[in-house]
Amino acid sequence: MTDSTNSNNKENNTDSSTADFHQDHHHHHHEKDEIPLSLAKALATGIITAVVFTAIGFLWYIIANIKYLSKGSYKHLDNANLVKSIEPKLFIHNLIHFNALGVVGLGLYFLILTPFLRVVASVYQFLMVKDRAFSIITGTVASLLILGFILGVLNLSI
């Protein structure tokens, strides 16, 4: 009976340690799998937010200018202002004055920033999995994007 008890204890210990290993192993993969899933959700949220703000701002812009549209006077609508709504100075001005072009600009900034945040999150993801090469590559890409944005805001070129 002692042999069978020892045998059962060995099996139970083996089963529990195997179960612990599988649970730890599964948990480890689960965390890595959560990162791309959370990034996908963040990207979707960013794109949806961009579409909503841009659509609301554009509709607001059309409604605010409906008197010109109903008269067939499209010349009053300055397409350049709509396009320029993302220029930093004009964007901030429009946002402070809470007008249609400020909302359009906000949507466009969400659209621009969403993929940028994906790159930044990728740097973090590669650092977490200790992938040095991809950490350096994506870090360089993120740095170049930041440099490009700063140069654009300052209206400078290299």
C-alpha positions in Angstrom: 0.0 0.0 0.0 2.9 2.3 0.7 4.2 1.8 -2.9 0.8 2.7 -4.4 0.5 5.7 -2.1 4.0 6.9 -3.1 3.1 6.2 -6.7 -0.1 8.2 -6.4 1.8 11.1 -4.7 4.3 11.1 -7.6 1.6 11.1 -10.2 -0.2 13.9 -8.3 3.0 15.9 -8.0 3.8 15.4 -11.6 0.3 16.3 -12.6 0.2 19.4 -10.5 3.7 20.5 -11.6 2.8 19.8 -15.2 -0.5 21.8 -14.7 1.5 24.6 -13.1 3.9 24.6 -16.0 1.1 24.7 -18.6 -0.8 27.4 -16.6 2.3 29.5 -16.4 3.2 28.8 -20.0 -0.3 29.7 -21.1 -0.3 32.8 -19.0 3.0 34.0 -20.5 1.6 33.6 -24.0 -1.6 35.2 -23.0 0.1 38.4 -22.0 2.0 38.6 -25.3 -1.2 37.9 -27.3 -3.0 40.7 -25.4 -0.6 43.4 -26.7 -1.5 43.0 -30.4 -5.2 42.7 -29.5 -5.1 45.8 -27.4 -3.3 47.6 -30.2 -5.9 46.5 -32.7 -8.6 47.9 -30.5 -6.7 51.1 -30.0 -6.2 51.4 -33.8 -9.9 50.8 -34.4 -10.8 53.3 -31.7 -8.5 55.9 -33.2 -9.9 55.5 -36.7 -13.5 55.5 -35.6 -12.8 58.6 -33.5 -11.1 60.3 -36.5 -14.1 59.5 -38.8 -16.6 60.7 -36.3 -14.9 64.0 -35.6 -14.1 64.6 -39.3 -17.7 63.8 -40.3 -19.3 66.0 -37.6 -16.9 68.9 -38.4 -17.6 68.6 -42.2 -21.4 68.4 -41.7 -21.1 71.4 -39.3 -19.1 73.2 -42.0 -21.7 72.5 -44.7 -24.6 73.5 -42.4 -22.8 76.7 -41.3 -22.4 77.6 -45.0 -25.8 76.3 -46.3 -27.0 79.8 -47.2 -24.2 80.0 -49.8 -24.8 76.4 -51.0 -28.6 77.0 -51.4 -27.9 80.0 -53.6 -25.4 77.9 -55.7 -22.6 80.2 -54.6 -19.9 77.6 -54.0 -17.2 80.3 -54.5 -17.7 81.4 -50.9 -16.7 78.0 -49.6 -12.9 78.2 -49.4 -11.6 74.7 -49.9 -8.2 75.9 -48.9 -9.4 76.6 -45.4 -10.8 73.1 -45.1 -7.4 71.6 -46.3 -5.4 74.0 -44.1 -7.5 73.0 -41.0 -4.6 70.8 -39.9 -1.9 73.4 -40.0 -0.9 73.8 -36.3 -1.6 77.5 -35.9 -4.9 77.5 -37.8 -5.9 74.2 -36.1 -5.3 75.6 -32.6 -7.1 78.9 -33.5 -10.1 76.9 -34.8 -10.1 74.6 -31.8 -10.0 77.5 -29.3 -12.9 79.2 -31.2 -14.7 75.8 -31.3 -15.7 76.0 -34.9 -16.4 73.4 -37.7 -12.8 73.5 -39.1 -11.4 72.9 -35.6 -13.5 69.7 -35.3 -12.4 68.6 -38.8 -8.8 69.3 -37.8 -9.3 67.3 -34.6 -10.5 64.3 -36.7 -7.6 64.6 -39.1 -5.1 64.8 -36.2 -6.6 61.6 -34.8 -6.2 60.0 -38.2 -2.6 61.1 -38.3 -1.7 60.1 -34.7 -3.3 56.7 -34.8 -0.7 54.9 -36.9 2.0 56.9 -35.1 0.8 55.6 -31.7 0.9 52.1 -33.3 4.6 52.6 -34.0 5.3 53.8 -30.4 3.3 50.8 -29.0 5.4 48.5 -31.3 8.6 49.9 -29.7 7.2 49.0 -26.3 6.0 45.6 -27.5 9.5 44.7 -29.0 11.2 45.9 -25.8 8.9 43.7 -23.7 9.7 40.6 -25.7 13.4 41.6 -25.7 13.7 41.8 -29.5 16.6 44.2 -29.7 16.8 44.6 -33.5 13.2 45.4 -33.9 13.2 47.7 -30.9 16.0 49.7 -32.5 14.3 49.7 -35.9 10.9 50.8 -34.6 12.5 53.3 -32.2 14.3 54.9 -35.1 11.1 55.0 -37.1 9.3 56.6 -34.2 12.1 59.1 -33.7 12.0 60.1 -37.4 8.2 60.5 -37.3 8.6 62.8 -34.2 11.4 64.8 -35.9 9.3 65.1 -39.1 6.3 66.4 -37.1 8.4 68.9 -35.2 10.0 70.2 -38.4 6.5 70.4 -39.9 5.2 72.4 -37.0 8.1 74.7 -37.1 7.8 74.9 -40.9 11.4 73.9 -41.4 12.9 71.5 -43.9 16.2 69.6 -44.0 
